[in-house]
Amino acid sequence: MSTFVFRLIAPRPTFALDMTDEERSIMGRHAEHWQPLIDAGRMVAFGPVLDGTGSWGLGVVEADDEDEVRAFAQADPVVTTGTARIEVGKMLAGFVRPA
C-alpha cells in the first residue's frame, strides 16, 4: 500500500474563516465524501490547515492505486461544484504510523 497526500486549494486565503453558507454546505459534503476512507482506517490525516499563506486542506491517505485516489478526489463535491481544487501527490518515502 502506498501513501498519498492531497491538498485542497481554497478559492481565497481566508476561506476557512469566512465561508458562505453555501460553501459551508459544500464543505460538509466534502467531509462526507472522504468519510468512507476515514471509517476504513485508510485516512491518516484530514482537515483544514492555517499557515502564513492562509487556509488550505490536507489529506493523507493510504491506497494501492494512485488513479483511484485521483478519481476519488475529482468526484469530491468541492471539485465538482468548482468551489476548490485538489492536488494529489504520492509520498516516495517516509514513515506512516503503523495500522
N, C-alpha and C positions, 0 to 999 in steps of 0.2 A: 504494500500500500504506500502511496506517495502522499506528500503534504502539499497543499496548495494554499496560496494567500490571495484573498481578493480585497480590493479597495473600492469602496463606494465613493465616487466623486460627486459631491453635492453641488447643487446649482449655484450656491453662493457660500462664502466662508462662514456666515452666521447661521446657516441652515438649521443646525441642531438647537439653536437658541430661539429662533423666530419663525418656525414653521407655521404655515397657514393651517386652518382646519382640514382643508383638502389634502395638503401634504402630510399632515399627521395621520390621516386615514390611510393614505398610500403607504406610509412607513409602517403602520400596523399590519397591513397586508404583506409588506416586505418581510417583517419578522415571522409572520405565519408561514410564508413561503419556505423559509430556511428551517422552521421548527422540526420537520422530519429528520433532518441531519443532526440536529441537537438531540432529539429523542433517541436516535440510533447510536449516539456516542461518537459520531464522526466529526462533529464540530468541536474544535479545540478552543477557539475563542471567537466571540462575535459581539460587536457593539460599536457605539459611537466613540470617536476619539476627538479630543480638543487639543490643539497644539498652537504654536505661534502663527501658523498659516490659516487657522480657522478650524472648521469641523469636517470630518470625513468618517467613513465607516470602515471597520476592519473585520475580516473573517479569516479564520484559519481552519481548513477542513481537510480531512483525510479521505482519499478516494483512490480507486485503481486506475481511473481513466480521466485524463485532462479534458478530453472532449465532453465527457459527461458533466464535469464541473462548469465548463464554459457554457454548455447548453442550458444548464440549470440556472446559471447567472443571467443569461439572456432572457429567460422566462420570468424573471423576478419582476413584480409589479412596478418597482421604481424604474426599471428599464423599459418595460412595455408601455408605460404612460409617458415616458420622456422626462420624468422627474429628476433622474440622476443617471449616471452611467457606472458600470462596474468594469474594473480591470482585473484580470486574473493572471497570476504567475505561479510557477512551480518552484518550490524550495529544492535546491540541488543538494544541500547537505544541512546538517544541523541536528538539533535534538528536539524531539517532541515527547512530552511526558508519556510514560507507559500507560497503556489502556487499563 
